Amino acid sequence: MSRKLENKVAVVTGGNSGIGLATAKLFAKEGAKVTITGRSSATIKSATEEIGNGAIGWVSDVADINSFNPLYEKVTDEFGKIDVLIVNAGVVAMGPLEDVTEETFDFISNINYKGVFFTVQKALPYLNDGASIVLTSSTVANKGLAGASIYISSKAAERALVRAFAADLVGRGIRVNALSPGSIITPVFEKAGFTKEQSNEMEAFFQQVTPMKRSGTVEEMAKGFLFLASDDSSYMTGGDLLLDGGFSNL
């Protein structure tokens, strides 16, 4: 390993599974002092054991604004001020436009938009100048996709936040970027309540419409996060790293 994050303090929200877990594992191998968050104490425990390298985890709900200050205080007490913040926690909801309820709308917005906003805002006093913030957006943020209006718009909102945050924080030398995955092999659809068969159908659909004709891996996404977190991307802010097999542009 190149140890690109040697002694850097990194926080990965939603780091207990999928892309977040793969990213936390890579960061730890690259020398970072890693903290992950999630809503399940059981998965947090197993994930920190898998990450190793002194990683710690805290149960934290990004939909609860009051959860942020205690989280960041614990991180800084344990490791010091934060150098890398990966805002990865998010949820998916799919369904016909006419069936969307206010409850579903609020659930998605409170995590994917409001939660993301306050994850960053509440972190500001705990961030080192020159830190890197990366938001997980999505390749569909710039697409029209039937049955995904709430999810798509929430990810488009995240992309807009990246630009605004980058402008707000450039004076502190804090870089803010997005990573936008395409179809990735994770349990995201099953977590959203899809059956295994439905999840397989969704994956098959996205593989068909992706020019590279395959889904990406969480390890490929983790490498993208490492690029954005490290000095390799030192001249990049307000940007969007597309890792989607050509879905957006081809």
LUMKOLMI-255944 format. One line per field, with one value per residue: residue number from 0; chain; x, y, z of N, C-alpha, C, O in turn. Coordinates in steps of 0.1 Angstrom, whole numbers, padded with zeros to 4 digits, always signed. Layout:
BEGIN
k <- NUM:...
c <- A:...
n_px <- X:...
n_py <- Y:...
n_pz <- Z:...
ca_px <- X:...
ca_py <- Y:...
ca_pz <- Z:...
c_px <- X:...
c_py <- Y:...
c_pz <- Z:...
o_px <- X:...
o_py <- Y:...
o_pz <- Z:...
This chain:
BEGIN
k <- 0:1:2:3:4:5:6:7:8:9:10:11:12:13:14:15:16:17:18:19:20:21:22:23:24:25:26:27:28:29:30:31:32:33:34:35:36:37:38:39:40:41:42:43:44:45:46:47:48:49:50:51:52:53:54:55:56:57:58:59:60:61:62:63:64:65:66:67:68:69:70:71:72:73:74:75:76:77:78:79:80:81:82:83:84:85:86:87:88:89:90:91:92:93:94:95:96:97:98:99:100:101:102:103:104:105:106:107:108:109:110:111:112:113:114:115:116:117:118:119:120:121:122:123:124:125:126:127:128:129:130:131:132:133:134:135:136:137:138:139:140:141:142:143:144:145:146:147:148:149:150:151:152:153:154:155:156:157:158:159:160:161:162:163:164:165:166:167:168:169:170:171:172:173:174:175:176:177:178:179:180:181:182:183:184:185:186:187:188:189:190:191:192:193:194:195:196:197:198:199:200:201:202:203:204:205:206:207:208:209:210:211:212:213:214:215:216:217:218:219:220:221:222:223:224:225:226:227:228:229:230:231:232:233:234:235:236:237:238:239:240:241:242:243:244:245:246:247:248:249
c <- A:A:A:A:A:A:A:A:A:A:A:A:A:A:A:A:A:A:A:A:A:A:A:A:A:A:A:A:A:A:A:A:A:A:A:A:A:A:A:A:A:A:A:A:A:A:A:A:A:A:A:A:A:A:A:A:A:A:A:A:A:A:A:A:A:A:A:A:A:A:A:A:A:A:A:A:A:A:A:A:A:A:A:A:A:A:A:A:A:A:A:A:A:A:A:A:A:A:A:A:A:A:A:A:A:A:A:A:A:A:A:A:A:A:A:A:A:A:A:A:A:A:A:A:A:A:A:A:A:A:A:A:A:A:A:A:A:A:A:A:A:A:A:A:A:A:A:A:A:A:A:A:A:A:A:A:A:A:A:A:A:A:A:A:A:A:A:A:A:A:A:A:A:A:A:A:A:A:A:A:A:A:A:A:A:A:A:A:A:A:A:A:A:A:A:A:A:A:A:A:A:A:A:A:A:A:A:A:A:A:A:A:A:A:A:A:A:A:A:A:A:A:A:A:A:A:A:A:A:A:A:A:A:A:A:A:A:A:A:A:A:A:A:A:A:A:A:A:A:A
n_px <- +0008:+0004:+0000:-0014:-0031:-0018:-0020:-0041:-0073:-0103:-0138:-0165:-0197:-0224:-0208:-0209:-0216:-0216:-0206:-0196:-0184:-0164:-0148:-0140:-0124:-0103:-0093:-0083:-0063:-0046:-0035:-0052:-0069:-0098:-0132:-0165:-0200:-0234:-0267:-0272:-0262:-0252:-0242:-0223:-0205:-0195:-0185:-0164:-0147:-0140:-0128:-0106:-0073:-0075:-0099:-0130:-0164:-0197:-0230:-0253:-0277:-0283:-0306:-0313:-0307:-0296:-0278:-0253:-0233:-0225:-0213:-0192:-0177:-0169:-0152:-0132:-0122:-0111:-0093:-0086:-0089:-0108:-0098:-0108:-0140:-0164:-0194:-0217:-0239:-0271:-0303:-0326:-0355:-0381:-0407:-0440:-0449:-0474:-0479:-0464:-0460:-0463:-0450:-0430:-0416:-0406:-0390:-0369:-0359:-0351:-0329:-0312:-0310:-0316:-0302:-0277:-0269:-0267:-0249:-0225:-0226:-0226:-0202:-0182:-0168:-0152:-0135:-0103:-0085:-0080:-0091:-0108:-0139:-0163:-0192:-0215:-0231:-0251:-0251:-0276:-0285:-0285:-0303:-0334:-0356:-0380:-0402:-0385:-0385:-0382:-0358:-0340:-0341:-0333:-0306:-0297:-0300:-0280:-0258:-0259:-0254:-0228:-0215:-0222:-0212:-0185:-0179:-0184:-0164:-0139:-0122:-0110:-0094:-0107:-0117:-0145:-0162:-0181:-0188:-0201:-0217:-0225:-0245:-0240:-0227:-0243:-0262:-0283:-0308:-0323:-0322:-0339:-0363:-0369:-0376:-0355:-0356:-0367:-0346:-0326:-0337:-0336:-0308:-0301:-0314:-0300:-0274:-0279:-0284:-0261:-0231:-0207:-0217:-0219:-0221:-0205:-0180:-0178:-0152:-0140:-0153:-0144:-0117:-0121:-0131:-0108:-0090:-0103:-0102:-0075:-0043:-0040:-0060:-0057:-0062:-0089:-0121:-0156:-0164:-0174:-0170:-0175:-0183:-0194:-0195:-0199:-0226:-0238:-0228:-0225
n_py <- -0012:+0023:+0041:+0065:+0079:+0083:+0085:+0102:+0114:+0099:+0099:+0078:+0079:+0056:+0034:+0008:-0012:-0024:+0000:+0019:+0004:-0010:+0012:+0022:+0001:+0002:+0027:+0024:+0006:+0022:+0038:+0055:+0068:+0054:+0060:+0047:+0050:+0040:+0027:+0004:-0014:-0040:-0045:-0025:-0034:-0058:-0048:-0031:-0049:-0062:-0043:-0036:-0025:-0007:+0007:+0024:+0025:+0041:+0042:+0060:+0081:+0097:+0111:+0123:+0152:+0159:+0139:+0144:+0162:+0148:+0126:+0137:+0148:+0125:+0113:+0133:+0133:+0108:+0105:+0130:+0161:+0161:+0149:+0138:+0134:+0113:+0113:+0092:+0077:+0067:+0062:+0042:+0045:+0032:+0034:+0039:+0072:+0081:+0067:+0076:+0086:+0111:+0104:+0086:+0104:+0122:+0105:+0097:+0123:+0133:+0118:+0116:+0142:+0164:+0152:+0148:+0175:+0185:+0167:+0176:+0204:+0203:+0192:+0211:+0226:+0207:+0199:+0198:+0225:+0224:+0199:+0170:+0166:+0142:+0135:+0109:+0107:+0100:+0083:+0085:+0110:+0129:+0119:+0109:+0087:+0064:+0059:+0066:+0091:+0105:+0095:+0101:+0129:+0136:+0128:+0145:+0169:+0165:+0167:+0194:+0205:+0199:+0217:+0241:+0238:+0235:+0261:+0276:+0267:+0269:+0288:+0279:+0260:+0236:+0209:+0199:+0173:+0151:+0117:+0096:+0068:+0041:+0014:-0008:-0037:-0044:-0048:-0030:-0027:-0048:-0040:-0019:-0030:-0046:-0078:-0107:-0116:-0093:-0075:-0087:-0084:-0056:-0052:-0066:-0050:-0026:-0034:-0040:-0015:-0002:+0008:-0007:-0031:-0044:-0046:-0024:-0028:-0027:-0024:-0010:+0014:+0022:+0028:+0051:+0069:+0070:+0084:+0109:+0116:+0118:+0135:+0132:+0143:+0170:+0194:+0195:+0205:+0209:+0191:+0161:+0128:+0104:+0071:+0048:+0030:+0042:+0049:+0075:+0091:+0078
n_pz <- +0000:-0006:+0014:+0014:+0031:+0055:+0090:+0088:+0099:+0094:+0086:+0079:+0069:+0071:+0069:+0075:+0057:+0022:-0002:+0016:+0036:+0021:+0014:+0039:+0047:+0028:+0033:+0059:+0054:+0040:+0059:+0074:+0103:+0112:+0115:+0115:+0108:+0114:+0115:+0129:+0156:+0157:+0130:+0129:+0148:+0136:+0113:+0121:+0132:+0108:+0094:+0110:+0121:+0142:+0139:+0147:+0156:+0156:+0165:+0147:+0134:+0105:+0099:+0122:+0135:+0160:+0165:+0155:+0167:+0191:+0179:+0164:+0184:+0198:+0179:+0176:+0202:+0203:+0181:+0171:+0152:+0121:+0090:+0066:+0054:+0046:+0031:+0030:+0038:+0029:+0013:-0007:-0027:-0047:-0071:-0086:-0096:-0089:-0066:-0046:-0012:+0013:+0036:+0026:+0009:+0028:+0043:+0025:+0018:+0043:+0049:+0025:+0017:+0036:+0058:+0047:+0043:+0070:+0081:+0070:+0077:+0106:+0110:+0106:+0127:+0135:+0116:+0101:+0085:+0051:+0047:+0032:+0018:+0008:-0010:-0016:-0044:-0073:-0104:-0116:-0110:-0130:-0148:-0163:-0149:-0149:-0121:-0101:-0089:-0064:-0053:-0074:-0075:-0049:-0050:-0070:-0056:-0037:-0054:-0061:-0036:-0032:-0050:-0038:-0011:-0017:-0027:-0004:+0014:+0003:+0011:+0034:+0025:+0022:+0004:-0016:-0030:-0053:-0056:-0080:-0082:-0106:-0114:-0089:-0073:-0046:-0015:-0017:-0029:-0018:+0009:+0007:+0006:-0015:-0031:-0035:-0061:-0074:-0069:-0084:-0110:-0112:-0112:-0135:-0154:-0152:-0159:-0185:-0197:-0193:-0208:-0205:-0198:-0174:-0138:-0114:-0088:-0052:-0044:-0066:-0063:-0039:-0045:-0060:-0040:-0025:-0042:-0042:-0016:-0010:-0016:-0042:-0057:-0054:-0069:-0073:-0068:-0060:-0079:-0098:-0096:-0119:-0117:-0134:-0155:-0180:-0182:-0178:-0199:-0224
ca_px <- +0000:+0011:-0002:-0018:-0038:-0011:-0023:-0053:-0085:-0114:-0151:-0173:-0210:-0229:-0196:-0210:-0219:-0215:-0195:-0190:-0175:-0152:-0140:-0134:-0113:-0092:-0087:-0075:-0050:-0038:-0030:-0061:-0076:-0111:-0145:-0176:-0213:-0245:-0279:-0273:-0250:-0246:-0234:-0212:-0195:-0189:-0178:-0152:-0138:-0135:-0118:-0094:-0064:-0079:-0111:-0140:-0178:-0207:-0244:-0256:-0288:-0282:-0319:-0314:-0297:-0290:-0268:-0240:-0223:-0219:-0205:-0179:-0169:-0163:-0142:-0120:-0116:-0104:-0083:-0082:-0097:-0111:-0092:-0116:-0154:-0171:-0209:-0221:-0252:-0282:-0314:-0332:-0369:-0385:-0421:-0447:-0451:-0487:-0480:-0455:-0466:-0456:-0441:-0418:-0409:-0399:-0380:-0358:-0353:-0344:-0315:-0304:-0308:-0314:-0292:-0264:-0266:-0263:-0237:-0214:-0226:-0223:-0188:-0173:-0159:-0143:-0126:-0090:-0083:-0074:-0097:-0115:-0153:-0168:-0206:-0219:-0243:-0254:-0251:-0290:-0288:-0286:-0311:-0348:-0358:-0394:-0403:-0374:-0385:-0377:-0344:-0332:-0341:-0325:-0292:-0294:-0298:-0266:-0248:-0260:-0248:-0213:-0210:-0224:-0203:-0171:-0177:-0184:-0153:-0126:-0113:-0104:-0087:-0114:-0122:-0157:-0165:-0190:-0185:-0214:-0216:-0236:-0250:-0229:-0231:-0245:-0275:-0290:-0322:-0329:-0324:-0350:-0375:-0372:-0373:-0343:-0360:-0368:-0332:-0319:-0342:-0330:-0294:-0300:-0318:-0289:-0263:-0282:-0283:-0247:-0223:-0197:-0225:-0217:-0221:-0193:-0178:-0175:-0138:-0138:-0158:-0134:-0105:-0125:-0131:-0094:-0085:-0109:-0098:-0061:-0037:-0040:-0071:-0055:-0067:-0103:-0132:-0169:-0165:-0181:-0162:-0184:-0178:-0207:-0194:-0204:-0241:-0242:-0222:-0224
ca_py <- +0000:+0036:+0048:+0078:+0086:+0080:+0093:+0111:+0110:+0097:+0094:+0073:+0076:+0045:+0026:-0006:-0022:-0020:+0009:+0025:-0006:-0012:+0024:+0023:-0009:+0007:+0039:+0019:+0000:+0033:+0045:+0064:+0064:+0053:+0059:+0045:+0051:+0033:+0027:-0009:-0017:-0053:-0044:-0017:-0042:-0068:-0040:-0026:-0060:-0065:-0032:-0037:-0013:+0003:+0014:+0025:+0027:+0046:+0042:+0074:+0083:+0109:+0118:+0129:+0163:+0159:+0129:+0148:+0167:+0137:+0117:+0143:+0150:+0113:+0111:+0141:+0129:+0095:+0106:+0144:+0167:+0152:+0153:+0132:+0131:+0106:+0114:+0081:+0071:+0070:+0051:+0041:+0041:+0032:+0031:+0048:+0085:+0083:+0059:+0082:+0092:+0121:+0096:+0081:+0115:+0127:+0095:+0099:+0136:+0134:+0111:+0119:+0157:+0171:+0145:+0151:+0189:+0187:+0159:+0185:+0216:+0201:+0187:+0222:+0230:+0195:+0196:+0205:+0232:+0215:+0186:+0166:+0161:+0136:+0131:+0099:+0111:+0088:+0086:+0089:+0124:+0136:+0111:+0107:+0073:+0062:+0052:+0069:+0106:+0110:+0091:+0109:+0143:+0137:+0127:+0158:+0178:+0163:+0172:+0208:+0208:+0198:+0229:+0252:+0236:+0238:+0275:+0281:+0262:+0270:+0297:+0271:+0249:+0223:+0205:+0192:+0167:+0140:+0104:+0092:+0054:+0036:+0001:-0015:-0049:-0042:-0052:-0017:-0028:-0056:-0031:-0010:-0038:-0054:-0092:-0111:-0116:-0079:-0070:-0093:-0078:-0043:-0053:-0070:-0039:-0016:-0040:-0039:-0001:+0003:+0005:-0017:-0043:-0050:-0037:-0021:-0034:-0018:-0021:+0000:+0027:+0026:+0035:+0065:+0077:+0072:+0094:+0122:+0119:+0120:+0146:+0129:+0151:+0183:+0205:+0192:+0208:+0211:+0182:+0149:+0117:+0094:+0057:+0043:+0022:+0049:+0051:+0089:+0099:+0071
ca_pz <- +0000:-0007:+0027:+0010:+0042:+0068:+0101:+0086:+0106:+0084:+0091:+0068:+0073:+0063:+0066:+0080:+0046:+0009:-0007:+0027:+0043:+0013:+0015:+0052:+0047:+0020:+0040:+0070:+0049:+0035:+0071:+0081:+0116:+0106:+0122:+0107:+0114:+0108:+0124:+0135:+0165:+0153:+0118:+0132:+0155:+0127:+0103:+0126:+0133:+0095:+0090:+0118:+0121:+0152:+0135:+0157:+0150:+0164:+0160:+0144:+0124:+0098:+0099:+0135:+0136:+0173:+0166:+0149:+0176:+0199:+0170:+0161:+0197:+0201:+0169:+0179:+0215:+0201:+0171:+0168:+0142:+0110:+0077:+0055:+0057:+0035:+0035:+0022:+0043:+0020:+0011:-0020:-0028:-0061:-0072:-0095:-0091:-0083:-0053:-0036:-0001:+0020:+0045:+0018:+0005:+0040:+0047:+0016:+0020:+0056:+0049:+0014:+0015:+0049:+0065:+0041:+0046:+0084:+0083:+0067:+0085:+0120:+0111:+0103:+0137:+0138:+0104:+0098:+0073:+0041:+0047:+0020:+0020:-0004:-0009:-0025:-0052:-0081:-0119:-0121:-0106:-0142:-0157:-0161:-0148:-0144:-0108:-0091:-0089:-0051:-0052:-0083:-0071:-0037:-0054:-0077:-0045:-0032:-0063:-0059:-0023:-0035:-0056:-0028:-0001:-0022:-0027:+0010:+0022:-0004:+0018:+0044:+0018:+0023:-0009:-0015:-0043:-0053:-0063:-0085:-0088:-0114:-0109:-0081:-0066:-0031:-0011:-0015:-0032:-0008:+0021:+0004:+0007:-0027:-0030:-0042:-0075:-0079:-0069:-0096:-0121:-0113:-0115:-0149:-0162:-0152:-0167:-0199:-0202:-0190:-0220:-0202:-0197:-0161:-0126:-0107:-0075:-0041:-0044:-0076:-0058:-0028:-0051:-0063:-0028:-0021:-0050:-0038:-0002:-0009:-0023:-0057:-0063:-0048:-0077:-0077:-0058:-0066:-0090:-0097:-0102:-0124:-0118:-0138:-0167:-0192:-0182:-0180:-0210:-0237
c_px <- +0009:+0010:-0005:-0025:-0031:-0015:-0034:-0065:-0097:-0127:-0159:-0187:-0216:-0217:-0197:-0214:-0216:-0203:-0188:-0180:-0162:-0143:-0133:-0122:-0101:-0085:-0078:-0062:-0041:-0033:-0039:-0066:-0091:-0122:-0156:-0189:-0223:-0256:-0280:-0260:-0244:-0238:-0222:-0201:-0188:-0181:-0164:-0142:-0132:-0125:-0105:-0086:-0069:-0092:-0122:-0153:-0187:-0221:-0249:-0266:-0287:-0295:-0321:-0303:-0289:-0279:-0254:-0229:-0217:-0210:-0191:-0171:-0162:-0151:-0129:-0114:-0107:-0092:-0078:-0091:-0097:-0104:-0100:-0130:-0160:-0186:-0216:-0234:-0263:-0292:-0319:-0347:-0373:-0400:-0428:-0449:-0464:-0489:-0471:-0463:-0457:-0446:-0428:-0410:-0400:-0388:-0367:-0351:-0346:-0331:-0307:-0301:-0305:-0303:-0278:-0259:-0260:-0251:-0225:-0214:-0221:-0208:-0178:-0164:-0149:-0134:-0114:-0091:-0076:-0080:-0104:-0129:-0157:-0182:-0208:-0232:-0247:-0254:-0265:-0294:-0291:-0295:-0326:-0351:-0372:-0394:-0393:-0373:-0379:-0362:-0336:-0331:-0333:-0310:-0288:-0292:-0284:-0256:-0248:-0253:-0233:-0208:-0211:-0214:-0188:-0169:-0176:-0170:-0139:-0116:-0105:-0095:-0094:-0120:-0135:-0160:-0175:-0184:-0199:-0213:-0228:-0242:-0238:-0235:-0231:-0259:-0285:-0305:-0330:-0331:-0336:-0363:-0378:-0369:-0360:-0345:-0360:-0354:-0324:-0323:-0337:-0316:-0293:-0304:-0306:-0277:-0266:-0281:-0270:-0238:-0213:-0204:-0222:-0219:-0207:-0192:-0175:-0160:-0134:-0142:-0149:-0122:-0108:-0125:-0117:-0088:-0090:-0105:-0084:-0056:-0037:-0050:-0070:-0060:-0081:-0112:-0145:-0172:-0173:-0174:-0173:-0178:-0190:-0207:-0199:-0219:-0245:-0239:-0222:-0238
c_py <- +0013:+0044:+0063:+0086:+0084:+0090:+0103:+0105:+0110:+0093:+0090:+0070:+0065:+0035:+0012:-0016:-0016:-0011:+0015:+0016:-0008:+0000:+0025:+0013:-0004:+0018:+0034:+0013:+0011:+0042:+0054:+0058:+0065:+0052:+0057:+0047:+0043:+0032:+0014:-0012:-0030:-0052:-0035:-0025:-0051:-0060:-0036:-0037:-0064:-0055:-0033:-0024:-0002:+0011:+0014:+0028:+0032:+0045:+0056:+0074:+0096:+0117:+0125:+0140:+0163:+0148:+0133:+0153:+0157:+0128:+0124:+0146:+0137:+0110:+0120:+0138:+0117:+0097:+0120:+0149:+0159:+0158:+0148:+0129:+0125:+0105:+0104:+0075:+0076:+0059:+0053:+0038:+0042:+0029:+0042:+0061:+0087:+0076:+0066:+0089:+0102:+0115:+0092:+0093:+0121:+0118:+0096:+0112:+0138:+0128:+0116:+0133:+0164:+0165:+0148:+0166:+0191:+0178:+0168:+0197:+0214:+0196:+0199:+0225:+0219:+0191:+0204:+0213:+0223:+0201:+0183:+0161:+0154:+0131:+0120:+0103:+0098:+0093:+0090:+0103:+0133:+0129:+0113:+0092:+0071:+0054:+0055:+0084:+0111:+0107:+0100:+0124:+0145:+0136:+0139:+0169:+0177:+0169:+0187:+0212:+0208:+0211:+0240:+0250:+0239:+0253:+0281:+0278:+0264:+0279:+0290:+0260:+0236:+0220:+0197:+0186:+0156:+0128:+0099:+0078:+0051:+0024:-0006:-0027:-0047:-0047:-0040:-0019:-0037:-0049:-0022:-0017:-0046:-0069:-0095:-0111:-0102:-0072:-0074:-0087:-0064:-0043:-0057:-0058:-0029:-0021:-0038:-0025:+0005:-0001:-0006:-0031:-0051:-0041:-0035:-0028:-0024:-0014:-0010:+0014:+0032:+0033:+0049:+0074:+0080:+0084:+0108:+0126:+0123:+0132:+0144:+0138:+0166:+0195:+0203:+0196:+0212:+0202:+0169:+0138:+0106:+0080:+0048:+0034:+0029:+0053:+0065:+0095:+0091:+0066
c_pz <- +0000:+0005:+0024:+0021:+0055:+0078:+0099:+0094:+0096:+0090:+0078:+0073:+0065:+0060:+0071:+0069:+0033:+0005:+0005:+0034:+0034:+0013:+0028:+0053:+0040:+0027:+0052:+0065:+0044:+0047:+0078:+0094:+0113:+0117:+0112:+0115:+0107:+0119:+0132:+0143:+0161:+0141:+0120:+0139:+0145:+0117:+0108:+0128:+0119:+0090:+0097:+0119:+0131:+0149:+0146:+0150:+0160:+0157:+0159:+0133:+0118:+0097:+0112:+0137:+0149:+0175:+0162:+0159:+0185:+0191:+0168:+0173:+0200:+0192:+0173:+0192:+0213:+0192:+0168:+0157:+0129:+0097:+0065:+0060:+0045:+0038:+0025:+0026:+0034:+0019:-0003:-0019:-0042:-0061:-0081:-0088:-0084:-0069:-0042:-0025:+0005:+0030:+0038:+0014:+0017:+0044:+0038:+0018:+0033:+0057:+0038:+0011:+0028:+0057:+0060:+0044:+0060:+0088:+0081:+0076:+0099:+0121:+0110:+0114:+0140:+0127:+0104:+0086:+0063:+0040:+0034:+0024:+0007:-0002:-0020:-0032:-0060:-0096:-0123:-0117:-0119:-0153:-0154:-0160:-0141:-0130:-0098:-0089:-0076:-0050:-0061:-0079:-0058:-0040:-0062:-0067:-0039:-0041:-0063:-0046:-0025:-0040:-0045:-0017:-0005:-0023:-0013:+0017:+0015:+0003:+0030:+0038:+0018:+0009:-0008:-0029:-0041:-0060:-0067:-0090:-0097:-0107:-0102:-0074:-0051:-0028:-0010:-0018:-0022:+0006:+0019:+0004:-0006:-0024:-0037:-0057:-0081:-0079:-0081:-0109:-0123:-0117:-0130:-0158:-0163:-0160:-0182:-0205:-0199:-0202:-0217:-0199:-0184:-0149:-0121:-0094:-0065:-0040:-0054:-0071:-0047:-0033:-0055:-0051:-0023:-0029:-0045:-0024:-0001:-0017:-0038:-0064:-0057:-0055:-0081:-0065:-0066:-0078:-0087:-0104:-0106:-0125:-0122:-0151:-0180:-0192:-0184:-0193:-0224:-0241
o_px <- +0020:+0017:+0001:-0026:-0038:-0013:-0036:-0066:-0100:-0127:-0159:-0189:-0213:-0217:-0187:-0216:-0214:-0192:-0176:-0169:-0151:-0130:-0121:-0112:-0090:-0073:-0067:-0052:-0029:-0028:-0035:-0067:-0096:-0121:-0157:-0189:-0221:-0254:-0289:-0249:-0231:-0227:-0211:-0189:-0175:-0170:-0154:-0130:-0120:-0116:-0095:-0092:-0067:-0095:-0123:-0153:-0187:-0222:-0249:-0264:-0289:-0294:-0330:-0292:-0277:-0272:-0244:-0218:-0205:-0199:-0181:-0158:-0151:-0140:-0118:-0102:-0097:-0081:-0067:-0101:-0088:-0105:-0099:-0131:-0162:-0190:-0220:-0241:-0264:-0288:-0318:-0351:-0370:-0405:-0422:-0452:-0464:-0498:-0472:-0472:-0445:-0435:-0417:-0398:-0388:-0377:-0356:-0339:-0335:-0322:-0295:-0292:-0294:-0295:-0269:-0248:-0250:-0244:-0215:-0204:-0213:-0202:-0166:-0152:-0139:-0126:-0114:-0098:-0067:-0074:-0105:-0129:-0156:-0185:-0203:-0243:-0246:-0257:-0267:-0305:-0298:-0294:-0329:-0348:-0374:-0386:-0392:-0363:-0371:-0355:-0325:-0320:-0326:-0302:-0276:-0284:-0278:-0246:-0237:-0246:-0226:-0198:-0201:-0208:-0181:-0158:-0168:-0166:-0129:-0104:-0095:-0089:-0087:-0127:-0135:-0161:-0179:-0176:-0208:-0208:-0238:-0243:-0228:-0246:-0221:-0267:-0295:-0314:-0341:-0341:-0342:-0374:-0389:-0361:-0355:-0336:-0355:-0351:-0317:-0316:-0334:-0312:-0284:-0298:-0303:-0270:-0257:-0276:-0268:-0237:-0210:-0197:-0222:-0219:-0198:-0201:-0172:-0157:-0125:-0136:-0146:-0117:-0100:-0121:-0114:-0080:-0082:-0104:-0080:-0064:-0033:-0049:-0080:-0062:-0085:-0110:-0144:-0182:-0177:-0172:-0178:-0168:-0196:-0217:-0203:-0223:-0254:-0246:-0220:-0239
o_py <- +0013:+0054:+0072:+0099:+0083:+0102:+0112:+0093:+0121:+0083:+0097:+0061:+0064:+0029:+0005:-0028:-0004:-0014:+0017:+0021:-0008:-0001:+0029:+0016:-0006:+0019:+0039:+0015:+0009:+0053:+0060:+0046:+0076:+0044:+0064:+0046:+0039:+0037:+0013:-0013:-0032:-0058:-0037:-0024:-0052:-0065:-0036:-0035:-0068:-0058:-0032:-0013:+0009:+0021:+0004:+0033:+0029:+0047:+0064:+0068:+0106:+0129:+0133:+0136:+0166:+0148:+0126:+0148:+0157:+0124:+0118:+0146:+0137:+0105:+0115:+0140:+0115:+0092:+0121:+0142:+0152:+0170:+0155:+0121:+0132:+0098:+0107:+0068:+0088:+0047:+0063:+0031:+0052:+0023:+0052:+0062:+0093:+0078:+0061:+0097:+0103:+0120:+0093:+0092:+0124:+0122:+0097:+0113:+0145:+0132:+0120:+0137:+0169:+0172:+0150:+0168:+0197:+0181:+0168:+0201:+0222:+0197:+0197:+0227:+0221:+0182:+0216:+0209:+0216:+0192:+0192:+0152:+0161:+0124:+0121:+0103:+0087:+0104:+0097:+0107:+0143:+0132:+0117:+0085:+0075:+0045:+0049:+0089:+0120:+0116:+0105:+0129:+0156:+0143:+0144:+0177:+0187:+0175:+0193:+0223:+0216:+0216:+0248:+0260:+0246:+0258:+0290:+0286:+0260:+0277:+0295:+0252:+0226:+0229:+0188:+0194:+0152:+0130:+0097:+0076:+0058:+0024:-0010:-0027:-0048:-0049:-0041:-0014:-0035:-0051:-0018:-0011:-0053:-0072:-0087:-0106:-0100:-0065:-0067:-0084:-0060:-0035:-0051:-0057:-0025:-0013:-0036:-0024:+0017:-0013:-0014:-0041:-0063:-0028:-0043:-0034:-0012:-0003:-0002:+0024:+0044:+0043:+0058:+0085:+0091:+0092:+0118:+0138:+0130:+0139:+0153:+0141:+0172:+0205:+0209:+0191:+0218:+0203:+0167:+0139:+0100:+0078:+0041:+0032:+0022:+0058:+0068:+0103:+0098:+0060
o_pz <- +0005:+0006:+0029:+0020:+0066:+0077:+0107:+0095:+0090:+0099:+0068:+0080:+0053:+0049:+0071:+0073:+0031:+0009:+0005:+0038:+0040:+0013:+0028:+0059:+0044:+0027:+0054:+0072:+0043:+0044:+0088:+0096:+0112:+0126:+0103:+0127:+0095:+0130:+0140:+0138:+0162:+0140:+0114:+0135:+0145:+0113:+0101:+0127:+0118:+0083:+0091:+0117:+0129:+0155:+0153:+0138:+0172:+0145:+0169:+0122:+0124:+0094:+0113:+0139:+0150:+0185:+0165:+0159:+0187:+0196:+0170:+0172:+0205:+0196:+0173:+0194:+0219:+0195:+0163:+0153:+0126:+0094:+0054:+0070:+0035:+0048:+0014:+0018:+0031:+0022:-0009:-0010:-0049:-0052:-0084:-0076:-0073:-0062:-0031:-0027:+0003:+0032:+0043:+0015:+0015:+0048:+0043:+0018:+0033:+0065:+0040:+0004:+0030:+0063:+0068:+0048:+0062:+0097:+0088:+0081:+0105:+0132:+0114:+0111:+0147:+0128:+0108:+0076:+0067:+0033:+0025:+0033:-0004:+0008:-0031:-0026:-0055:-0099:-0133:-0121:-0118:-0165:-0143:-0170:-0130:-0129:-0088:-0086:-0076:-0046:-0057:-0079:-0056:-0034:-0061:-0069:-0036:-0036:-0064:-0046:-0019:-0035:-0044:-0012:+0003:-0019:-0011:+0025:+0021:+0002:+0034:+0045:+0016:+0003:+0001:-0039:-0030:-0069:-0058:-0102:-0097:-0095:-0108:-0070:-0044:-0037:-0003:-0011:-0019:+0012:+0029:+0001:-0006:-0016:-0045:-0064:-0092:-0089:-0087:-0118:-0134:-0126:-0137:-0169:-0174:-0166:-0190:-0216:-0203:-0205:-0226:-0197:-0184:-0152:-0123:-0089:-0068:-0036:-0051:-0073:-0046:-0028:-0055:-0052:-0018:-0023:-0044:-0021:+0009:-0024:-0046:-0076:-0056:-0050:-0091:-0054:-0076:-0085:-0076:-0116:-0097:-0133:-0113:-0157:-0189:-0202:-0192:-0199:-0234:-0252
